[in-house]
Amino acid sequence: MDLSRKLYRLSRDLFPGGVSSPVRAYRPYPRFLARGRGAYVWDVDGRRYVDLCLGFGPLLNGHAFAPVVEAVGRQLREGSLFGAPVEREVRVARRLRALFPSLERLRFVSTGGEGAAALVRLARGYTQAPGVVKMDGGFHGSVDPLLFRAGSAATGLPASAGVVPVPRAPTYVVPFNDAEALEELLDERKDVGLVLLEPVLGNVGTVLPEPGYLRRVRAITRREGVLLAFDEVITGLRVAPGGAQERFAVVPDLTLLGKAIGGGLPLAAYGGRREILAHVAPEGPVYQSGTYSGNPLSLAAAEATLERVNASVQRRIEAETRHLVEELAEVFRAAGRPVSLPTLGSLFSLFLTAGPVRDAAEARAAASPAHTSLLRGVLDRGVFLPQSPFETFFLSTRHGARERERVVEAFSQALKRSPARQRGARRPGRRAPPRRKRRRPRTGPG
């Protein structure tokens, strides 16, 4: 019996579902990993995989990146936690502001979910308007006001048990890529102070904004006097050095960062316009704190990562991602299988449909047992990737032609064994059902 299978049996007695995060669980058992280096990981049974998960995105430079290892080691010898400001906080914050000019001021936290909770609290404290709008399929961490129609991390449920509706602090949900639905909602609801969205959805697969969508959302929120926040936990550093706001030239009022900025250690940040951040304690009445906020080890990893973020690196990793996607498209074409492979920067996704996929509803409609079977087949052939049709895949600066060849071969072999899509699914040449132009917004818990 595989050691991973044995460990999973033991872990199920210790952890709900045998894991510490639901996205790590899959049938028949998850692979327990032992180590990683560059573009590869090894499981406890010694099998090597090309890694397209990369910790669900943070490892922009791959595993055990030497500058990060050295920086963290030096800091560890000097101390791991002080409960006081450190000089590196200033340096890392200045680097982030240089990449994201909209971050006039910011606050470090440990995780994207923690940052999302603080950001929502800040927006409500600043605007005195309790309502928050999010996008169907947008995931912003396990935060009560936002855990509604939140992509794969909510395990497909419309809301999590234990989330108690609070009528005076409503959360509204509108479809991604539907500016008209947002406009209609803001016309009807005058209790909204914040629109929060991932500029590229990343937890129902990769769903790209249609041309002009983000600009229109910016115009609508500005006209209505509502704050706009970009959750760039996934897109930050990955679709451009300055994230989606640089890529699409749309400046939000508030920004949430995480994943890649920490270089593999827990680090996130939220920030934005100077006058809004002035409401955060101790300057203002909006309280937020954390023992591990601005942790020296995480800041050391972040500095070593950010020192190597530039346009040249971005072009290289983006070109490698594009080459891989093009070769995968050819593999699917040769197999006679429909596929949509949306890609931007160093992230991409896979939908077994002729596509394109424009929102969370279409992403859910494209999911099938055939998709799950294909992902398992690719895993068995030496490519470590999320075992869900609703996740994004990532490349690092350590991925190259050799890794691309292995990934393409794994998909080619898995396609030969994977069943075709089920009856009734979208096929090449079939049009998706027409989208309604005007939709009533959903109201979620929170």
C-alpha positions as CSV (number, residue, x, y, z in Angstrom):
1,M,0.0,0.0,0.0
2,D,1.2,3.5,-0.8
3,L,2.4,5.5,2.2
4,S,0.1,8.3,1.1
5,R,-2.9,6.0,1.4
6,K,-1.7,4.9,4.8
7,L,-1.2,8.5,6.0
8,Y,-4.6,9.4,4.7
9,R,-6.2,6.7,6.7
10,L,-4.5,8.0,9.8
11,S,-5.3,11.7,9.0
12,R,-9.0,11.0,8.6
13,D,-9.1,10.2,12.3
14,L,-7.4,13.5,13.2
15,F,-8.8,16.0,10.7
16,P,-12.2,16.6,9.1
17,G,-11.9,14.9,5.7
18,G,-8.3,14.0,6.5
19,V,-7.0,17.4,5.5
20,S,-6.4,20.9,6.9
21,S,-8.1,22.6,4.0
22,P,-10.9,21.1,1.8
23,V,-9.3,21.8,-1.5
24,R,-6.5,19.3,-0.6
25,A,-8.9,16.3,-0.4
26,Y,-9.7,14.2,-3.4
27,R,-10.5,10.6,-4.3
28,P,-9.3,8.0,-3.6
29,Y,-6.7,9.7,-1.5
30,P,-4.5,12.8,-1.7
31,R,-0.8,12.6,-2.4
32,F,1.2,13.5,0.7
33,L,4.2,15.5,-0.4
34,A,7.6,15.4,1.1
35,R,9.7,18.0,-0.6
36,G,9.9,20.3,-3.6
37,R,12.7,21.9,-5.6
38,G,12.3,24.3,-8.6
39,A,9.4,23.1,-10.8
40,Y,9.1,19.7,-9.1
41,V,7.6,18.0,-6.0
42,W,8.2,14.6,-4.6
43,D,5.6,12.6,-2.6
44,V,6.3,10.4,0.4
45,D,6.6,7.4,-1.9
46,G,9.4,9.0,-3.8
47,R,7.4,9.8,-7.0
48,R,8.4,13.0,-8.8
49,Y,5.9,15.4,-10.3
50,V,6.0,18.6,-12.4
51,D,4.1,21.0,-10.2
52,L,1.4,23.1,-11.7
53,C,-0.2,23.8,-8.3
54,L,2.7,25.6,-6.7
55,G,0.9,25.8,-3.3
56,F,-2.2,27.2,-5.2
57,G,-0.2,30.0,-6.6
58,P,2.3,31.6,-4.1
59,L,5.5,30.0,-5.5
60,L,6.3,32.4,-8.3
61,N,9.9,31.2,-8.3
62,G,9.2,27.6,-7.6
63,H,10.1,25.5,-4.6
64,A,13.1,26.1,-2.4
65,F,14.1,29.2,-4.3
66,A,17.7,29.9,-3.2
67,P,17.4,33.6,-2.4
68,V,14.3,33.0,-0.3
69,V,15.9,30.1,1.5
70,E,18.9,32.2,2.3
71,A,17.0,35.3,3.4
72,V,14.7,33.3,5.7
73,G,17.6,31.4,7.2
74,R,19.5,34.6,8.0
75,Q,16.4,36.1,9.6
76,L,15.6,32.9,11.5
77,R,19.0,33.1,13.1
78,E,18.3,36.7,14.1
79,G,14.8,36.0,15.5
80,S,11.5,34.9,14.1
81,L,9.0,37.1,16.0
82,F,9.3,40.4,17.9
83,G,5.9,41.9,18.4
84,A,7.4,45.2,17.2
85,P,8.0,47.0,13.9
86,V,11.1,45.9,11.9
87,E,13.0,47.8,9.2
88,R,12.2,45.2,6.5
89,E,8.5,46.1,6.9
90,V,9.3,49.6,5.5
91,R,11.4,48.2,2.6
92,V,8.8,45.6,1.6
93,A,6.0,48.1,1.8
94,R,7.9,50.6,-0.4
95,R,8.5,47.9,-3.0
96,L,4.8,46.9,-3.1
97,R,3.8,50.6,-3.5
98,A,6.2,50.9,-6.4
99,L,4.5,48.0,-8.1
100,F,1.0,49.0,-7.0
101,P,0.8,52.8,-6.9
102,S,-2.8,52.6,-5.7
103,L,-1.4,51.3,-2.4
104,E,-0.8,54.8,-1.0
105,R,-0.9,53.2,2.5
106,L,-1.2,49.5,3.5
107,R,-1.3,47.1,6.4
108,F,0.3,43.7,6.5
109,V,-1.6,40.6,7.6
110,S,-0.9,36.9,7.5
111,T,-3.5,35.6,5.0
112,G,-5.7,36.7,2.2
113,G,-8.8,35.8,4.1
114,E,-7.7,37.9,7.1
115,G,-7.0,40.8,4.7
116,A,-10.5,40.4,3.1
117,A,-12.2,40.6,6.5
118,A,-10.2,43.7,7.4
119,L,-10.9,45.3,4.1
120,V,-14.6,44.8,4.3
121,R,-14.6,46.2,7.9
122,L,-12.6,49.2,6.7
123,A,-14.9,49.9,3.8
124,R,-18.0,49.8,6.1
125,G,-16.3,52.0,8.6
126,Y,-15.3,54.5,6.0
127,T,-18.5,54.7,4.0
128,Q,-21.0,54.0,6.9
129,A,-22.8,51.8,4.3
130,P,-23.1,48.1,5.3
131,G,-23.8,46.5,1.9
132,V,-21.1,44.6,0.0
133,V,-21.3,43.4,-3.6
134,K,-19.3,40.4,-4.7
135,M,-19.2,38.4,-7.9
136,D,-20.7,34.9,-8.3
137,G,-17.7,32.6,-8.1
138,G,-15.4,35.1,-6.5
139,F,-13.6,33.7,-3.5
140,H,-12.1,36.0,-0.8
141,G,-11.2,33.5,1.9
142,S,-13.4,31.8,4.6
143,V,-14.9,35.1,5.7
144,D,-18.6,35.0,6.8
145,P,-19.8,38.1,4.8
146,L,-18.1,36.8,1.6
147,L,-18.6,33.0,1.8
148,F,-21.5,32.9,-0.6
149,R,-21.4,31.4,-4.1
150,A,-17.6,31.5,-3.6
151,G,-16.2,29.0,-6.1
152,S,-14.5,25.7,-5.4
153,A,-13.3,26.5,-1.9
154,A,-17.0,26.5,-0.7
155,T,-17.2,22.9,-2.0
156,G,-20.0,23.8,-4.4
157,L,-22.4,24.8,-1.7
158,P,-24.3,28.1,-2.1
159,A,-23.3,29.0,1.5
160,S,-21.5,27.5,4.4
161,A,-23.3,26.1,7.5
162,G,-22.6,28.4,10.4
163,V,-22.8,31.6,8.4
164,V,-25.6,33.6,10.0
165,P,-27.5,36.1,7.8
166,V,-27.3,39.6,9.2
167,P,-30.0,41.7,7.5
168,R,-28.4,45.0,8.5
169,A,-25.1,44.0,6.8
170,P,-26.2,42.4,3.5
171,T,-24.0,40.8,0.9
172,Y,-25.2,41.0,-2.7
173,V,-24.0,38.7,-5.5
174,V,-24.1,39.5,-9.2
175,P,-22.6,37.7,-12.2
176,F,-19.0,38.3,-13.2
177,N,-18.7,40.1,-16.6
178,D,-22.2,41.5,-16.3
179,A,-21.8,45.2,-15.7
180,E,-25.5,45.8,-16.3
181,A,-26.4,43.5,-13.4
182,L,-24.1,45.6,-11.1
183,E,-25.5,48.8,-12.4
184,E,-29.1,47.7,-11.8
185,L,-28.3,46.6,-8.3
186,L,-26.6,49.9,-7.4
187,D,-29.6,51.7,-8.8
188,E,-31.9,49.8,-6.5
189,R,-29.8,49.4,-3.4
190,K,-28.5,52.5,-1.7
191,D,-26.9,50.6,1.3
192,V,-23.9,49.5,-0.7
193,G,-20.5,50.9,0.2
194,L,-18.2,48.4,-1.5
195,V,-17.9,46.4,-4.6
196,L,-15.3,43.6,-4.2
197,L,-14.1,41.5,-7.1
198,E,-11.3,39.4,-8.4
199,P,-10.4,41.1,-11.7
200,V,-9.8,37.6,-13.0
201,L,-11.9,34.9,-11.3
202,G,-9.5,32.2,-10.0
203,N,-11.7,29.8,-8.0
204,V,-14.1,28.5,-10.6
205,G,-11.2,28.0,-13.0
206,T,-9.6,31.0,-14.7
207,V,-12.4,33.3,-16.0
208,L,-11.1,36.4,-17.8
209,P,-12.8,39.8,-17.8
210,E,-14.4,40.6,-21.1
211,P,-13.0,43.7,-22.9
212,G,-14.1,46.9,-21.2
213,Y,-15.8,45.1,-18.2
214,L,-13.4,46.3,-15.5
215,R,-13.4,49.9,-16.9
216,R,-17.1,49.9,-16.8
217,V,-17.3,48.6,-13.3
218,R,-14.8,51.4,-12.3
219,A,-17.0,54.0,-14.0
220,I,-20.2,52.7,-12.4
221,T,-18.8,52.6,-8.8
222,R,-17.3,56.0,-9.2
223,R,-20.6,57.5,-10.4
224,E,-22.5,55.9,-7.6
225,G,-20.0,56.9,-4.9
226,V,-19.2,53.3,-4.0
227,L,-15.7,52.0,-3.2
228,L,-14.1,49.5,-5.6
229,A,-11.7,46.9,-4.3
230,F,-9.7,44.4,-6.3
231,D,-8.8,41.1,-4.7
232,E,-5.4,40.5,-6.3
233,V,-4.5,37.6,-4.1
234,I,-4.1,35.4,-7.2
235,T,-3.4,38.0,-9.9
236,G,-0.9,40.1,-7.9
237,L,2.6,39.7,-9.5
238,R,1.3,37.0,-11.8
239,V,-0.6,38.8,-14.6
240,A,1.8,41.7,-14.5
241,P,4.3,43.0,-11.9
242,G,1.6,45.4,-10.8
243,G,-1.2,42.9,-11.0
244,A,-4.4,43.2,-13.0
245,Q,-4.7,46.9,-12.2
246,E,-1.6,47.4,-14.2
247,R,-2.5,44.9,-16.9
248,F,-6.0,46.5,-17.5
249,A,-5.1,50.0,-16.5
250,V,-8.0,50.2,-14.0
251,V,-7.2,51.7,-10.6
252,P,-9.3,50.5,-7.6
253,D,-9.8,52.4,-4.3
254,L,-8.6,49.4,-2.3
255,T,-6.5,46.4,-3.1
256,L,-6.0,43.0,-1.4
257,L,-2.7,41.1,-2.0
258,G,-1.5,37.7,-0.9
259,K,0.0,34.4,-2.2
260,A,2.9,35.4,-4.5
261,I,4.0,38.4,-2.5
262,G,5.1,36.1,0.4
263,G,7.4,33.9,-1.6
264,G,5.9,30.8,0.0
265,L,5.5,32.1,3.5
266,P,2.2,33.5,5.0
267,L,1.9,37.1,4.0
268,A,-0.9,39.3,2.7
269,A,-1.6,43.0,2.6
270,Y,-4.6,45.3,2.1
271,G,-4.4,49.0,1.3
272,G,-5.4,51.8,-0.9
273,R,-6.2,55.5,-0.9
274,R,-4.5,57.5,1.9
275,E,-7.7,59.0,3.3
276,I,-9.4,55.6,3.6
277,L,-6.5,53.9,5.4
278,A,-6.5,56.8,7.8
279,H,-9.6,55.1,9.4
280,V,-7.5,52.1,10.5
281,A,-6.5,52.0,14.2
282,P,-4.5,53.5,15.8
283,E,-5.2,56.5,13.6
284,G,-8.9,55.8,13.2
285,P,-11.8,53.9,14.6
286,V,-11.6,50.7,12.5
287,Y,-9.8,48.1,14.5
288,Q,-7.5,45.4,13.1
289,S,-4.5,43.6,14.6
290,G,-2.6,40.4,14.4
291,T,0.3,38.8,16.4
292,Y,1.9,37.5,13.2
293,S,1.2,40.6,11.0
294,G,4.4,41.7,9.4
295,N,6.2,38.6,10.6
296,P,10.0,38.9,10.0
297,L,10.4,35.5,8.3
298,S,7.5,36.2,5.9
299,L,8.9,39.7,5.1
300,A,12.4,38.2,4.4
301,A,10.8,35.8,1.9
302,A,8.8,38.7,0.4
303,E,11.8,40.9,0.0
304,A,13.8,38.2,-1.7
305,T,10.9,37.6,-4.1
306,L,10.0,41.2,-4.8
307,E,13.7,42.1,-5.6
308,R,13.3,39.8,-8.6
309,V,10.0,41.0,-9.9
310,N,10.3,43.0,-13.1
311,A,9.0,43.2,-16.7
312,S,11.7,40.9,-18.1
313,V,10.9,38.1,-15.7
314,Q,7.2,38.6,-16.4
315,R,7.7,38.3,-20.2
316,R,9.6,35.0,-19.8
317,I,7.2,33.3,-17.5
318,E,4.2,34.5,-19.6
319,A,5.8,33.3,-22.8
320,E,6.4,29.8,-21.2
321,T,2.8,29.7,-20.0
322,R,1.5,30.7,-23.5
323,H,3.7,28.0,-25.2
324,L,2.3,25.3,-22.8
325,V,-1.3,26.4,-23.4
326,E,-0.7,26.3,-27.2
327,E,0.8,22.8,-27.1
328,L,-2.0,21.6,-24.8
329,A,-4.6,23.0,-27.2
330,E,-3.0,21.0,-30.0
331,V,-3.1,17.8,-28.0
332,F,-6.8,18.3,-27.4
333,R,-7.4,19.1,-31.0
334,A,-5.6,15.9,-32.1
335,A,-7.7,13.9,-29.7
336,G,-10.9,15.4,-31.1
337,R,-11.9,16.8,-27.7
338,P,-13.3,20.3,-27.0
339,V,-11.3,22.5,-24.7
340,S,-11.1,26.1,-23.6
341,L,-7.7,27.2,-22.1
342,P,-8.0,30.7,-20.8
343,T,-4.7,32.1,-19.8
344,L,-3.2,35.4,-18.6
345,G,0.3,36.0,-17.3
346,S,1.5,32.8,-15.5
347,L,-1.9,31.3,-14.8
348,F,-4.3,29.3,-16.9
349,S,-7.2,26.9,-16.6
350,L,-8.9,24.1,-18.4
351,F,-12.5,23.7,-19.3
352,L,-13.8,20.7,-21.3
353,T,-16.0,22.9,-23.5
354,A,-15.6,24.8,-26.8
355,G,-15.8,27.9,-24.6
356,P,-15.2,30.6,-23.9
357,V,-16.3,30.5,-20.3
358,R,-17.5,34.0,-19.2
359,D,-18.8,33.6,-15.7
360,A,-19.2,31.1,-12.8
361,A,-22.5,29.7,-14.0
362,E,-20.8,28.7,-17.3
363,A,-17.8,27.3,-15.4
364,R,-20.1,25.1,-13.3
365,A,-22.0,23.9,-16.4
366,A,-18.7,22.9,-18.1
367,A,-17.7,20.7,-15.1
368,S,-18.2,16.9,-15.6
369,P,-17.0,13.5,-14.3
370,A,-14.8,13.4,-17.4
371,H,-12.9,16.4,-16.3
372,T,-12.3,14.9,-12.9
373,S,-11.2,11.6,-14.5
374,L,-8.8,13.5,-16.8
375,L,-7.2,15.4,-13.9
376,R,-6.6,12.2,-12.0
377,G,-5.1,10.6,-15.1
378,V,-2.6,13.5,-15.4
379,L,-1.7,13.3,-11.8
380,D,-1.0,9.5,-12.2
381,R,1.3,10.4,-15.0
382,G,3.5,12.7,-13.0
383,V,2.0,16.2,-13.1
384,F,0.9,17.5,-9.7
385,L,-2.1,19.8,-10.2
386,P,-5.3,20.6,-8.3
387,Q,-7.8,17.8,-8.6
388,S,-10.8,20.1,-9.2
389,P,-12.3,21.5,-12.4
390,F,-12.7,24.8,-10.5
391,E,-9.0,25.6,-9.9
392,T,-6.3,27.7,-11.6
393,F,-3.0,26.2,-12.7
394,F,0.3,28.1,-12.3
395,L,3.8,28.2,-13.7
396,S,6.9,29.4,-12.0
397,T,10.1,31.0,-13.3
398,R,11.6,27.5,-13.0
399,H,9.4,25.9,-15.5
400,G,10.9,25.4,-19.0
401,A,10.8,23.3,-22.1
402,R,11.6,20.0,-20.3
403,E,8.7,20.5,-17.9
404,R,6.4,21.6,-20.7
405,E,7.2,18.4,-22.6
406,R,6.4,16.2,-19.6
407,V,3.1,18.1,-19.0
408,V,2.0,17.8,-22.6
409,E,2.9,14.1,-22.7
410,A,0.9,13.5,-19.5
411,F,-2.2,15.1,-20.9
412,S,-1.8,13.3,-24.2
413,Q,-1.7,9.9,-22.5
414,A,-4.4,10.8,-20.0
415,L,-6.8,11.9,-22.8
416,K,-6.5,8.4,-24.4
417,R,-7.8,6.8,-21.3
418,S,-10.3,9.5,-20.1
419,P,-13.9,9.2,-21.2
420,A,-15.5,11.8,-23.4
421,R,-17.9,14.4,-22.0
422,Q,-21.3,13.3,-20.8
423,R,-24.5,13.6,-22.8
424,G,-26.0,17.1,-22.8
425,A,-22.7,19.0,-22.2
426,R,-21.7,21.8,-24.5
427,R,-19.8,20.6,-27.6
428,P,-17.9,22.3,-30.3
429,G,-20.3,24.3,-32.5
430,R,-23.1,24.4,-29.9
431,R,-23.9,27.8,-28.6
432,A,-24.2,28.4,-24.9
433,P,-27.7,29.4,-23.8
434,P,-28.3,33.2,-24.3
435,R,-27.6,35.3,-21.3
436,R,-30.3,37.4,-19.8
437,K,-29.4,41.1,-20.0
438,R,-31.1,42.1,-16.7
439,R,-30.9,39.8,-13.7
440,R,-32.1,40.3,-10.2
441,P,-29.2,40.2,-7.7
442,R,-28.9,37.4,-5.2
443,T,-28.6,38.3,-1.6
444,G,-26.4,36.1,0.5
445,P,-25.6,35.7,4.2
446,G,-23.5,38.2,6.0
